[in-house]
Amino acid sequence: AASPESNPSGSSRRVIRLFIGMLAGNAIGILPCLLGAFLLFSKEAPSGWLGKFVALPSLLLVPVIIGFVAAFVWRPLHLGIGMTLAHSATCTAIGLVSAGIFLGEGIICLVILSPILLVGVMAGALVGRLVFRRKSNNLVLCFAPLALLALVEPGLRGPHRGAVTDEIRINAPPSRVWPHVLAFDEIPDPPDYWLFRAGLPYPTMTTNGGNFVGASRACRFSGGAVFEEKVAEFVPGQRLAFDIVKSPPDPELIGHLDAYRGQFELRDNGDG
């Protein structure tokens, strides 16, 4: 029999089957994600454990299912371990692009999740390769641990609040810095931080509605994103705290991060 390399039509069919496997796996994997996205904005979403399980698809189970479905389609190709892993990487890339297009995920979120997705797809494809090569459908044995993890994972999810702090030394006295804390004009220079260049929104200007508690503020970010704020604490020359009353519908934030409060504090080093 001629090898696929010496048979152009056979090679083409092989490529087509590989591509169909990638599409089929991602199509099955994207269904719970679409359901979760729908329920995230639905007023009738289930509550409690069921709500967490349905609205937030398991990061452990979904990529494994993608790889397993792809392996099912690839089974006549008799792929080796190396080729299975290589094609799983391509399958993962298609999934990331699809998440960006159809789910509106932000680039930074996809970059952060890509290692988890890649490992999960590879694991699912390797398990599928083993199962279908042996012509065994002992799925319970293969997927029981993953199914258990997927069921337990929602119970581990819970609201988490934390404060992120940063500190910078400025070669100027507080009296010179304070006006820039209250408001600053649009920054003309492009960002130099790589995450900002990759698409993470960065602040461009701040408007100030008054120097008193209750005054409105707005912090404008790249891409037209605007955080609407209200002054919560005002100590001239020293501290400005504000509540964030409205966050922009940016794909890097929705479903991932809620910002509630911000604060600037100036501390005089006593050396100018």
C-alpha positions in Angstrom: 0.0 0.0 0.0 1.2 3.5 -0.8 2.2 5.7 2.2 0.2 9.0 2.7 3.3 10.9 1.6 3.3 9.2 -1.8 -0.5 9.6 -2.2 -1.5 13.2 -2.5 -5.2 12.5 -2.1 -4.5 10.4 1.0 -2.3 13.2 2.5 -5.1 15.7 1.8 -7.7 13.5 3.5 -5.3 13.2 6.5 -5.0 16.9 6.8 -8.7 17.4 6.5 -9.4 14.8 9.2 -6.8 16.5 11.5 -8.5 19.8 11.0 -12.0 18.4 11.5 -10.9 16.9 14.7 -9.6 20.2 15.9 -12.8 22.0 14.9 -15.0 19.2 16.5 -13.1 19.3 19.8 -13.3 23.1 20.0 -17.0 23.1 19.0 -17.9 20.7 21.8 -15.7 22.6 24.3 -17.1 26.0 23.5 -20.7 24.9 24.2 -20.4 25.1 28.0 -18.5 28.3 27.7 -21.3 29.9 25.6 -23.8 28.6 28.2 -21.7 30.1 31.0 -21.4 33.4 29.2 -25.2 33.5 28.7 -26.0 32.7 32.3 -23.4 35.2 33.5 -25.7 38.0 32.2 -29.0 36.2 32.8 -31.3 37.2 35.7 -32.6 33.7 35.9 -29.2 31.9 36.4 -29.3 29.2 39.1 -27.7 30.1 42.4 -25.5 28.2 44.8 -23.3 25.3 43.8 -25.3 24.6 40.6 -24.9 28.2 39.5 -21.2 28.1 39.9 -20.9 24.8 38.1 -23.0 25.9 35.1 -22.0 29.5 34.8 -18.3 28.9 35.2 -17.2 25.9 33.1 -14.4 23.8 34.6 -11.0 24.8 33.5 -10.0 21.2 34.2 -12.7 19.4 32.3 -13.4 21.6 29.2 -9.9 21.4 27.6 -9.7 17.7 28.3 -13.0 17.2 26.5 -11.6 19.2 23.6 -8.6 16.9 23.3 -10.6 13.8 23.8 -13.1 14.6 21.0 -10.2 15.5 18.7 -8.6 12.2 19.4 -11.8 10.4 18.6 -11.8 12.0 15.1 -8.1 11.3 14.7 -8.3 7.7 15.7 -8.0 6.2 12.1 -4.7 8.2 11.6 -2.8 6.2 14.2 -0.9 9.2 15.5 2.2 8.8 17.6 2.6 10.6 20.9 4.7 13.3 19.4 2.3 14.1 16.6 -0.7 13.9 19.0 1.0 16.6 21.2 1.9 18.7 18.2 -1.6 18.6 16.8 -3.0 19.3 20.3 -1.0 22.5 20.3 -2.6 23.6 17.0 -6.0 22.6 18.4 -5.3 24.8 21.4 -4.4 27.7 19.2 -7.6 27.4 17.3 -9.5 27.3 20.6 -7.8 30.5 21.8 -8.6 32.3 18.6 -12.2 31.1 18.8 -12.5 32.3 22.3 -11.3 35.7 21.2 -13.7 35.9 18.3 -16.9 34.2 19.6 -16.6 34.8 23.4 -15.0 38.2 23.3 -12.2 37.2 25.6 -9.4 39.7 26.0 -5.9 39.0 24.8 -4.3 39.1 28.2 -6.8 36.6 29.7 -6.1 34.2 26.8 -2.4 34.5 27.3 -2.8 33.7 31.0 -5.1 30.7 30.4 -3.2 29.3 27.4 -0.8 27.0 29.5 -3.8 25.5 31.4 -5.7 25.0 28.1 -2.7 23.5 26.3 -2.0 21.0 29.1 -5.7 20.0 29.3 -6.1 19.5 25.6 -2.9 17.4 25.4 -4.0 15.3 28.4 -7.4 14.7 26.8 -5.9 13.8 23.4 -3.4 11.4 25.0 -6.1 9.7 27.0 -8.3 9.5 23.9 -5.4 8.1 21.9 -4.9 5.3 24.5 -8.6 4.5 24.7 -9.3 4.4 21.0 -6.1 2.6 20.1 -7.0 -0.2 22.4 -10.5 -0.2 21.1 -11.7 0.1 24.7 -14.5 2.4 25.8 -13.6 2.2 29.5 -14.3 5.9 29.8 -15.3 5.6 33.5 -11.8 4.6 34.5 -10.2 7.3 32.4 -12.5 10.2 33.2 -13.7 9.4 36.8 -10.9 11.4 38.4 -11.5 14.3 36.0 -15.2 14.2 36.5 -14.7 14.2 40.3 -12.4 17.2 40.0 -14.9 19.0 37.8 -17.7 18.4 40.4 -15.6 19.5 43.4 -14.1 22.6 41.7 -17.2 24.8 41.9 -17.3 24.2 45.6 -13.9 25.7 45.9 -14.9 28.9 44.1 -15.9 31.8 46.2 -15.8 35.5 46.2 -12.2 36.7 46.8 -11.3 40.3 47.8 -7.9 41.6 48.0 -5.9 44.8 47.9 -3.1 45.4 45.4 -0.5 48.0 46.5 2.4 49.6 44.7 5.0 52.1 45.8 7.2 54.4 43.8 9.8 57.0 44.9 9.4 60.3 43.2 12.2 62.9 43.2 9.9 65.8 44.1 8.1 67.1 47.2 4.4 66.2 47.8 3.4 69.8 46.9 4.6 69.3 43.3 3.1 65.8 43.0 -0.3 66.4 44.5 -1.8 68.3 41.6 -1.1 65.3 39.3 -2.9 63.1 41.8 -6.0 65.2 41.5 -6.1 65.1 37.7 -3.8 65.0 34.7 -4.1 65.7 31.0 -3.9 63.1 28.4 -0.6 61.3 28.2 0.8 61.5 24.6 3.6 59.0 25.0 2.9 55.4 24.0 3.2 52.8 26.8 6.5 50.9 27.3 5.1 48.0 29.4 4.7 44.9 27.3 1.2 44.0 28.7 -0.1 47.4 27.7 1.4 47.0 24.2 -0.3 43.6 24.0 -3.7 45.1 24.7 -4.2 45.5 28.4 -6.0 48.9 29.0 -3.8 51.6 30.5 -4.7 55.0 32.0 -4.5 57.9 29.7 -6.0 60.8 31.7 -8.0 61.6 34.8 -10.8 64.2 35.2 -11.7 65.8 38.5 -15.1 67.2 39.4 -14.0 68.8 42.7 -11.6 68.6 45.6 -14.0 67.3 48.3 -15.7 64.1 49.5 -18.5 63.1 47.1 -17.0 64.8 44.1 -17.1 62.9 40.8 -14.0 61.7 39.0 -13.3 59.7 35.9 -10.2 57.8 34.9 -9.9 57.2 31.2 -8.1 54.3 29.8 -7.0 53.3 26.3 -9.6 51.9 24.0 -12.2 54.3 25.4 -12.6 52.5 28.7 -13.7 54.8 31.5 -13.9 54.2 35.3 -16.4 56.4 37.0 -15.4 57.3 40.5 -16.6 59.2 43.6 -14.2 60.8 46.1 -14.5 58.9 49.4 -11.6 60.5 51.4 -9.7 63.7 50.8 -6.7 64.9 52.8 -5.0 67.7 50.8 -1.4 67.0 49.9 -1.5 63.6 51.5 -4.3 61.2 50.6 -7.1 60.8 48.0 -9.4 57.7 48.1 -12.2 57.1 45.8 -15.0 54.5 45.2 -15.3 53.0 41.7 -19.0 53.4 41.0 -18.9 52.1 37.4 -16.4 49.9 35.5 -16.1 49.8 31.7 -17.4 46.7 29.8 -13.9 45.7 28.8 -13.3 42.0 27.9 -10.2 41.9 30.1 -12.4 42.7 33.1 -15.9 41.2 32.6 -16.3 38.0 34.6 -12.7 38.3 35.8 -12.1 41.3 37.9 -14.3 43.9 39.7 -12.6 47.0 41.0 -14.2 48.7 44.0 -11.9 51.3 45.4 -8.6 53.1 44.7 -6.3 55.3 46.7 -3.3 57.5 46.3 -1.1 58.3 49.3 1.8 60.7 49.4 4.5 60.2 52.1 7.1 62.9 52.5 10.6 61.5 52.8 11.8 64.7 54.3 14.6 65.1 51.8 12.8 67.0 49.0 
